[in-house]
Amino acid sequence: MSKVIFLDIDGVLNSNFWNHTHQFEISDGTLIDRDKIKMLAELVRRTGAEIILHSGWKYWFDDGLNPLRSESEKLQTLLLEEGLRISSVTPDHATEEIKRAKKFSLVKADEILAYVKAHQDVEEWVVIDDLDLHNAEVERHQLRTDAQVGLTAEDITVIEKLLSHISDESK
């Protein structure tokens, strides 16, 4: 049995709070909140879940999950400092138009469901994202963060419950 956390970055490990004075820095990697990484690390330690990146940040890693940009290199460094690593990324269903417009929420649910279908050992999974992913099945597994705040201790408690109860509900 495998537990998976589908992780978004913007609005989860950083927040829109910074947009008021740093409008272009929200996704440049400099504003990743170390405290949110520490909360995520504690969640992973307690649940044994793997991290699967479903954020637009996945395009900043190569096929071997090596960083391609300074932003993804900083993210990887911060994760490694807490003993975390990205295990994989969701498949890419985004068109060039979606990528240009950064409207990844239109395909994230399909990408997540394709990953789950392709990995039969995934029995428990949760999605952490600040966006509406436009899919009822994914919504049942989603902890939707407040983009103004990002990941909180209360969110971690809910995520732990989701990971421990989802498999019970599906039986």
Summary of the structure (lengths in Angstrom):
residues: 171
radius of gyration: 15.0
end to end distance: 14.3
largest distance: 48.1
contacts: 524
relative contact order: 0.21
helix: 46%
strand: 17%
